[in-house]
Amino acid sequence: MGRAYVVALSGGVASGKTAVADRLQALGAIVLDADQLARDVVAPGTSGLSEVVARFGDGILKPDGSLDRRAMRERIFASDADRRALEAIVHPRVRDALRTGAEAVAGGIVVLAIPLLVESGHYGWVDRTVMIDARAAIQQARLMKRDRVDAELARKMIAAQVPRSMRLAIADEVIANDDTLDALQHRVDATWTRWQALTRTR
């Protein structure tokens, strides 16, 4: 059996990436989650966390020595320089972990769930890039409900990401998620069928 067919899955904040990844996993994909890896690479005792503390100071740590993710998030959304500094520490470690994980899978379809795909770059080795797309007003409403933040912070979180046009420009395929979960799942099921055909003909 040859290597897996590797799909990079991304989209704006609160666009529905998790719902799509969960559905793909239920259909048989192996999903590697960049968000989880981003937590792993700055866990207590890692070189990643040491670099974060060296750059931002002890004030971004909880009393137990772990990263205070909420405090860090508010800081990076208030400063582009801080955001770029954090990304420079985290992104290369996450990329390496995703590639190692994907290359360890023989056959089938591997989905890399990467929220900041455009920002992190260097994923030219994947077979397909797919964007989940939702209107900004829908993203904002979902963010406020999901993260329990106010409208101003939700807007900042959306504005901090690259423009929608840049995300769509690198996509081989776009899955719209402006309506119901059932509708989204039907689109994902159809997408999964197409991908399986692609793996058989490449």
C-alpha positions as CSV (number, residue, x, y, z in Angstrom):
1,M,0.0,0.0,0.0
2,G,1.3,3.5,-0.9
3,R,1.3,6.6,1.1
4,A,-1.9,8.3,2.3
5,Y,-3.7,11.0,0.3
6,V,-3.2,14.1,2.4
7,V,-5.7,16.9,2.5
8,A,-5.1,20.3,4.3
9,L,-8.4,21.5,5.7
10,S,-8.7,25.1,6.8
11,G,-11.0,28.1,7.0
12,G,-11.6,31.3,9.0
13,V,-12.2,31.3,12.7
14,A,-15.6,29.7,13.6
15,S,-16.2,28.7,10.0
16,G,-17.0,25.1,10.9
17,K,-13.7,23.3,10.6
18,T,-14.3,21.1,13.6
19,A,-17.7,20.0,12.4
20,V,-16.2,19.1,9.0
21,A,-13.2,17.3,10.5
22,D,-15.5,15.3,12.8
23,R,-17.6,14.3,9.9
24,L,-14.6,13.2,7.8
25,Q,-13.3,11.2,10.7
26,A,-16.7,9.4,11.0
27,L,-16.5,8.6,7.3
28,G,-13.0,7.0,7.7
29,A,-10.4,9.8,7.4
30,I,-7.5,10.0,9.8
31,V,-7.6,13.5,11.2
32,L,-4.5,15.3,12.6
33,D,-5.4,18.4,14.5
34,A,-3.1,21.4,14.3
35,D,-4.8,23.0,17.3
36,Q,-4.1,20.1,19.5
37,L,-0.5,20.0,18.3
38,A,-0.2,23.7,18.9
39,R,-1.1,23.0,22.5
40,D,1.3,20.1,22.7
41,V,4.3,22.0,21.5
42,V,3.9,24.6,24.2
43,A,3.1,22.2,27.0
44,P,5.0,22.4,30.3
45,G,8.5,21.1,29.9
46,T,8.7,21.7,26.1
47,S,11.2,23.9,24.3
48,G,8.3,25.7,22.8
49,L,7.0,26.9,26.1
50,S,10.5,28.0,27.1
51,E,10.7,30.1,24.0
52,V,7.2,31.6,24.6
53,V,8.2,32.6,28.2
54,A,11.5,34.0,27.0
55,R,9.6,36.2,24.6
56,F,6.5,37.2,26.6
57,G,7.5,36.8,30.2
58,D,6.1,34.7,33.1
59,G,2.9,36.7,33.1
60,I,1.5,34.5,30.4
61,L,1.7,31.4,32.7
62,K,-0.9,30.0,35.0
63,P,0.0,29.2,38.6
64,D,0.6,25.5,37.6
65,G,3.2,26.6,35.0
66,S,1.1,25.9,31.9
67,L,0.3,28.5,29.3
68,D,-2.6,30.8,30.1
69,R,-4.2,30.5,26.6
70,R,-6.9,33.1,27.2
71,A,-4.4,35.7,28.4
72,M,-2.1,34.9,25.5
73,R,-5.0,35.1,23.0
74,E,-6.0,38.5,24.2
75,R,-2.4,39.7,24.0
76,I,-1.8,38.6,20.4
77,F,-5.1,39.9,19.1
78,A,-4.1,43.3,20.5
79,S,-0.6,43.3,18.9
80,D,0.4,42.1,15.4
81,A,4.0,42.0,16.5
82,D,3.2,39.7,19.4
83,R,1.0,37.5,17.2
84,R,3.8,37.1,14.7
85,A,6.3,36.3,17.4
86,L,4.1,33.6,18.8
87,E,3.5,32.1,15.4
88,A,7.2,32.0,14.7
89,I,7.6,29.8,17.7
90,V,4.6,27.5,17.2
91,H,4.0,27.1,13.5
92,P,7.3,25.4,12.6
93,R,6.9,22.9,15.4
94,V,3.3,22.1,14.3
95,R,4.2,21.8,10.6
96,D,6.9,19.2,11.5
97,A,4.5,17.2,13.7
98,L,1.8,17.2,11.0
99,R,4.2,16.0,8.3
100,T,5.6,13.3,10.5
101,G,2.1,12.1,11.4
102,A,0.9,12.1,7.8
103,E,4.0,10.3,6.5
104,A,3.5,7.6,9.1
105,V,0.1,6.6,7.6
106,A,0.1,4.1,4.7
107,G,-2.8,4.5,2.4
108,G,-6.3,6.0,3.0
109,I,-7.0,9.7,3.5
110,V,-5.3,11.9,6.1
111,V,-6.9,15.2,6.9
112,L,-4.7,17.9,8.4
113,A,-7.0,20.3,10.3
114,I,-5.0,23.6,10.1
115,P,-6.9,26.8,11.2
116,L,-4.0,29.1,10.2
117,L,-3.0,27.4,7.0
118,V,-2.4,30.6,5.0
119,E,-0.5,32.3,7.9
120,S,1.7,29.3,8.6
121,G,2.5,28.4,5.0
122,H,4.9,25.7,3.8
123,Y,2.3,23.0,3.1
124,G,3.1,22.5,-0.5
125,W,3.6,18.8,0.1
126,V,-0.1,18.1,0.6
127,D,-2.3,16.6,-2.2
128,R,-5.3,18.9,-1.8
129,T,-6.2,22.1,0.1
130,V,-9.8,22.6,1.2
131,M,-11.3,25.7,2.7
132,I,-14.5,25.9,4.8
133,D,-16.1,29.2,4.1
134,A,-18.7,31.2,6.1
135,R,-19.8,34.9,6.0
136,A,-18.2,37.2,8.6
137,A,-21.5,37.9,10.3
138,I,-22.0,34.2,10.8
139,Q,-18.5,33.7,12.1
140,Q,-19.0,36.5,14.6
141,A,-22.2,35.1,16.0
142,R,-20.7,31.6,16.3
143,L,-17.6,33.0,18.1
144,M,-19.7,35.0,20.6
145,K,-21.6,31.8,21.4
146,R,-18.8,29.3,21.3
147,D,-16.1,31.3,23.2
148,R,-18.4,33.5,25.2
149,V,-16.7,36.7,24.0
150,D,-18.3,40.1,23.3
151,A,-18.9,41.4,19.8
152,E,-15.8,43.7,19.9
153,L,-13.4,40.8,20.7
154,A,-15.1,38.6,18.1
155,R,-14.6,41.2,15.4
156,K,-10.9,41.6,16.4
157,M,-10.4,37.8,16.2
158,I,-11.9,37.7,12.7
159,A,-9.9,40.9,11.6
160,A,-6.6,39.4,12.9
161,Q,-6.8,36.6,10.3
162,V,-5.8,36.9,6.7
163,P,-8.6,38.2,4.4
164,R,-11.1,35.7,3.1
165,S,-9.9,36.3,-0.4
166,M,-6.4,35.0,0.4
167,R,-7.8,31.8,2.0
168,L,-10.0,31.1,-1.1
169,A,-7.1,31.9,-3.5
170,I,-5.1,28.9,-2.3
171,A,-8.0,26.4,-2.1
172,D,-8.4,23.5,-4.5
173,E,-11.9,23.2,-3.1
174,V,-14.3,25.3,-1.0
175,I,-17.1,23.9,1.2
176,A,-19.7,26.5,2.2
177,N,-21.0,26.5,5.7
178,D,-23.6,29.3,6.0
179,D,-26.6,27.3,6.9
180,T,-27.5,24.1,8.9
181,L,-25.3,21.3,10.2
182,D,-27.3,18.8,8.1
183,A,-26.6,20.7,4.9
184,L,-22.9,20.9,5.8
185,Q,-22.7,17.2,6.4
186,H,-24.3,16.4,3.0
187,R,-21.7,18.6,1.4
188,V,-18.9,16.8,3.3
189,D,-20.3,13.4,2.3
190,A,-20.2,14.4,-1.4
191,T,-16.7,15.7,-1.0
192,W,-15.6,12.5,0.7
193,T,-16.9,10.5,-2.3
194,R,-14.9,12.7,-4.7
195,W,-11.7,12.3,-2.7
196,Q,-12.0,8.6,-2.7
197,A,-12.2,8.7,-6.5
198,L,-9.1,10.9,-6.6
199,T,-7.2,8.4,-4.5
200,R,-8.0,5.6,-6.9
201,T,-7.0,7.5,-10.1
202,R,-3.8,9.3,-9.0
